Amino acid sequence: MQTHKSLPTRTLGRSGLDVSAIGLGCMGLSYGYGPATETAAGIRLLREAFERGVTFFDSAEAYGPFLNEHLVGEAVAPFRDQVVIATKFGFTDGEVAKGLDSRPEHIRAVAEASLKRLKTDRIDLFYQHRVDPNVPIEDVAGTVRELIAEGKVRHFGLSEAGAQTIRRAHAVQPVAALQSEYSLWWREPEQSVLPVLEELGIGFVPFSPLGKGFLTGAIDAHTTFDPSDFRNVVPRFSEANRQANAGLVDVLGQLASAKGVTRAQIAIAWLLAQKPWIVPIPGTTKLHRLEENIGAAAVTLTPADLSAIEQALRPIAIAGERYPVHLQQRVDR
């Protein structure tokens, strides 16, 4: 299967890991946003993404659990050597509700199981899914360093880690990428994380670059979610907060109309314009959304455009926390 390479590539920091400028977050195909996509449809979407130049696929054992890695492994098997697969460790039995586990023996067990599910002999990018306060980050980084020496893992990543954790991990095993939420409606990484990534030469992989769908304009105060949809418990998605945050979507709509593109494309292009080592991973289950998201790579935002976006958004206060209280505690500072 040939890729048509319609996407430019980027290098994640100084790691030498080259990926398409926009990756594909695969979680939503199996987990988090309602019922899992039917397997054949999921495989088709992942292969369509590759055909359109996507070479960076983001999975995790916790997505399902395990369903997503099986899906990704099956889908990319025909072109495995042309793509970068990222997956993650760090939850007990791969279940978020059971809490964190980044003990070295657990990391090793997850690596072996993930390799089988992904039908591959190496994990290109192995992230710690969330920082485990009970396991020194040096032990985590050291374990992944050993897996790299054994050829089972190529690069080490962290997710939602704070500046000090990143520094400590990087001193033991260079961190290729940090994956955290970052978008026009969640800009906290700009405060302390982005400067550290720049200094250390670490790439940044923003998840939820479209604000879990909110920035597309497809969600309003009247939207109802499937009972199994994670957004039902996210404070920012309460009806009142959706109403309160509508101003951001309106402004994005005006900016998008002026450019002749969509809100999603403005939101992704804005991320791409921040740093050359930022690679967003929007997720979708729909081909037309996949094409729309990939199209953002062709949208050029000039310094004047970026300044106009800043000015337009400055007066808008975003309402609501991005996580419910019981998950807030999992975010490393």
C-alpha positions in Angstrom: 0.0 0.0 0.0 1.5 3.3 -1.0 1.1 6.6 0.8 0.4 9.6 -1.3 2.4 11.8 1.1 0.1 14.8 1.1 1.5 15.8 4.4 4.8 17.5 5.3 6.9 15.9 8.0 8.3 17.2 11.3 11.0 16.0 13.7 10.0 15.6 17.3 12.6 17.8 19.0 16.2 16.6 18.7 15.2 12.9 18.9 15.5 12.3 15.1 12.0 10.8 15.2 10.4 12.0 11.9 6.6 11.9 11.7 3.8 13.5 9.6 3.1 17.1 10.7 -0.3 15.9 11.8 -0.8 12.5 13.5 -3.9 10.5 14.2 -5.1 10.1 17.8 -6.7 6.6 17.7 -8.3 6.6 21.1 -11.8 7.6 20.0 -12.1 4.6 17.7 -12.2 2.3 20.8 -12.7 4.3 23.9 -13.9 7.5 25.6 -16.4 8.9 23.2 -19.2 6.4 23.1 -19.4 2.8 21.7 -16.3 1.5 19.9 -16.2 1.8 16.1 -16.8 -1.4 14.3 -13.4 -3.1 13.6 -13.5 -3.1 9.8 -14.5 0.6 9.7 -11.7 1.5 12.1 -9.1 -0.4 10.0 -10.4 1.4 6.9 -10.1 4.8 8.6 -6.5 4.1 9.7 -5.5 2.9 6.2 -7.2 6.0 4.6 -5.1 8.2 7.0 -1.9 6.5 5.8 -3.0 6.9 2.1 -3.3 10.6 2.8 0.2 10.9 4.3 -0.4 10.3 8.1 2.6 8.3 9.4 2.1 8.8 13.1 -0.5 6.7 15.0 -1.2 7.2 18.7 -2.6 4.3 20.8 -2.5 3.0 24.4 -3.2 -0.2 26.2 -5.8 1.7 28.2 -7.9 2.5 25.1 -10.4 -0.3 25.4 -8.5 -1.5 27.3 -6.4 -3.3 24.7 -8.9 -3.0 21.8 -7.2 -0.1 20.3 -3.7 -1.7 20.0 -5.2 -4.7 18.3 -7.0 -2.4 15.8 -3.9 -0.3 15.1 -1.7 -3.4 14.8 -4.1 -5.0 12.3 -4.5 -1.7 10.3 -0.9 -0.8 9.8 0.5 -4.3 9.3 0.7 -3.9 5.5 2.9 -0.7 5.9 4.3 -1.1 9.4 7.9 0.0 8.4 6.6 3.2 7.0 4.8 4.5 10.1 5.6 5.5 13.7 3.4 3.8 16.4 3.1 5.4 19.8 1.6 3.5 22.7 1.6 4.0 26.5 2.0 2.2 29.8 1.1 3.3 33.4 -2.3 2.0 34.4 -3.1 -1.1 36.5 -4.3 -3.8 34.1 -4.6 -1.2 31.4 -7.7 0.2 33.3 -7.7 3.9 34.1 -10.2 3.3 37.0 -7.8 0.9 38.7 -5.2 3.6 39.1 -1.5 4.1 38.3 1.3 1.5 38.0 4.7 2.4 36.6 6.7 -0.1 38.5 9.6 -1.3 36.3 8.3 -4.9 36.1 4.9 -3.6 35.1 6.4 -1.4 32.3 8.2 -4.5 31.0 5.1 -6.6 31.0 3.1 -3.9 29.2 5.8 -3.6 26.6 5.7 -7.4 25.8 1.9 -7.4 25.7 1.7 -4.3 23.5 4.3 -5.7 21.0 2.1 -8.7 20.5 -1.1 -6.8 20.1 0.5 -4.3 17.7 2.0 -7.2 15.7 5.4 -5.6 15.7 8.9 -6.2 17.1 9.4 -2.6 18.4 7.4 0.3 19.8 8.5 3.5 18.1 7.4 5.8 21.0 6.6 4.4 24.4 4.9 7.0 26.7 4.3 6.9 30.4 0.6 7.6 30.3 0.5 9.5 33.5 3.1 10.3 36.1 3.1 7.8 39.0 3.9 9.5 42.3 4.8 6.2 43.8 7.6 5.3 41.4 10.6 7.7 41.0 10.7 9.0 37.4 14.3 7.9 37.3 13.3 4.3 37.6 10.7 4.7 34.9 13.2 6.3 32.5 15.8 3.7 33.4 13.5 0.9 32.6 12.6 2.4 29.2 16.3 3.0 28.6 16.8 -0.8 29.0 14.0 -1.6 26.7 15.6 0.7 24.1 18.9 -1.0 24.6 17.1 -4.3 23.9 15.6 -3.0 20.7 12.0 -3.3 21.9 11.4 0.4 22.1 12.9 3.2 20.0 12.0 6.4 21.9 10.7 7.4 25.3 7.8 9.8 25.9 5.9 11.3 28.8 2.3 12.4 29.0 0.9 15.3 31.1 4.2 15.6 33.0 5.3 18.8 34.7 8.6 20.7 34.1 10.6 19.1 36.9 9.5 15.6 36.1 10.5 16.1 32.5 14.0 17.4 33.5 14.6 14.4 35.9 13.4 11.8 33.3 15.4 13.4 30.5 18.6 13.3 32.6 18.3 9.4 32.7 16.9 8.7 29.2 16.4 11.5 26.6 12.7 12.2 26.2 11.7 12.3 22.6 8.2 13.8 23.1 5.8 15.1 25.7 2.1 14.4 25.0 -0.3 16.8 26.8 -3.5 18.6 26.1 -2.9 21.9 24.3 -5.3 23.9 22.2 -6.8 27.4 21.8 -8.9 26.6 24.9 -6.2 24.9 27.0 -3.0 26.9 26.9 -1.5 26.1 30.3 1.6 24.3 28.7 2.8 27.7 27.5 3.5 28.7 31.1 6.2 26.3 32.2 6.3 23.2 29.9 7.0 24.6 26.4 10.1 26.6 27.5 11.6 23.4 29.0 10.8 21.3 25.9 12.5 24.0 23.8 15.6 24.1 26.0 16.0 20.3 26.1 15.0 19.6 22.5 11.9 17.6 23.2 9.0 17.4 20.8 5.4 18.2 21.8 2.4 16.2 20.8 -0.8 18.0 21.7 -3.9 15.8 22.3 -7.4 17.2 22.1 -6.2 19.9 19.7 -9.8 20.6 18.9 -10.9 20.8 22.5 -12.5 17.3 22.5 -14.6 18.5 19.5 -15.8 21.8 21.0 -13.6 24.0 18.8 -15.1 22.6 15.6 -18.5 24.3 16.3 -20.3 20.9 16.1 -21.1 21.0 19.9 -23.4 23.5 21.5 -25.4 24.0 24.7 -28.1 21.6 23.4 -25.8 18.7 22.4 -26.3 15.4 24.2 -23.6 12.8 24.4 -23.8 9.0 24.5 -24.1 7.7 28.1 -20.6 6.2 27.8 -19.0 9.4 26.5 -16.3 10.8 28.8 -17.4 14.3 28.1 -20.5 13.8 30.3 -18.3 14.1 33.5 -16.0 16.9 32.2 -16.9 20.2 33.9 -16.1 22.2 30.8 -18.8 20.3 28.9 -21.6 21.1 31.3 -24.5 22.8 29.6 -23.8 26.1 31.3 -20.1 26.0 30.4 -20.8 25.1 26.8 -23.0 28.1 26.7 -20.4 30.3 28.3 -17.6 29.0 26.0 -19.6 29.6 22.8 -17.9 33.0 22.4 -14.6 31.2 21.6 -16.3 29.2 18.8 -17.9 32.3 17.4 -14.6 34.1 17.1 -13.0 31.0 15.6 -15.8 30.9 13.1 -15.2 34.5 12.0 -11.4 33.9 11.6 -12.1 30.7 9.6 -14.6 32.4 7.3 -12.1 35.2 6.6 -9.5 32.5 5.6 -12.0 30.3 3.7 -11.2 27.4 6.0 -13.0 25.6 8.9 -12.7 26.2 12.6 -10.9 22.9 13.1 -8.4 23.9 10.4 -7.7 27.2 12.1 -7.3 25.5 15.5 -4.8 22.9 14.2 -2.9 25.4 12.0 -2.6 27.6 15.1 -0.8 24.8 16.9 1.4 24.0 14.0 2.4 27.7 13.9 3.5 27.8 17.5 6.7 25.7 17.1 8.2 23.5 14.3 8.5 20.6 16.7 4.8 20.5 17.6 2.7 17.6 16.1 -1.0 17.6 17.0 -2.9 14.3 16.9 -6.6 15.1 16.3 -8.8 12.0 16.5 -11.9 11.1 14.5 -14.0 8.2 13.4 -15.1 10.0 10.2 -13.3 10.2 6.9 -14.5 13.7 6.1 -13.2 14.9 9.4 -9.9 13.2 8.8 -9.5 15.0 5.5 -10.6 18.3 7.1 -8.0 17.9 9.9 -5.2 16.9 7.5 -6.1 19.9 5.4 -4.9 22.2 8.2 -1.3 21.5 7.3 -1.9 23.5 4.1 -3.3 26.5 6.1 -0.6 29.2 6.6 -1.2 31.6 9.4 0.9 34.8 9.1 2.3 36.7 12.1 -0.5 39.1 11.5 -3.1 36.3 11.6 -1.6 34.9 14.8 -1.7 38.3 16.4 -5.3 38.8 15.3 -6.2 35.5 16.9 -4.5 36.5 20.1 -6.3 39.8 20.2 -9.7 38.2 19.4 -9.3 35.6 22.1 -7.8 37.7 24.8 -11.1 39.0 26.2 -12.7 35.5 26.3 -12.5 33.6 29.6 -12.9 29.9 29.3 -15.4 28.5 31.8 -15.0 25.1 33.5 -12.2 22.8 34.5 -10.9 20.4 31.9 -11.1 17.4 34.2 -13.4 16.3 37.0 -11.8 16.5 40.5 -10.9 12.8 40.8 -8.8 13.1 37.6 -7.3 16.5 38.4 -5.0 14.7 40.9 -3.4 12.7 38.1 -1.9 15.8 36.5 1.7 16.2 37.4 2.9 19.7 38.1 
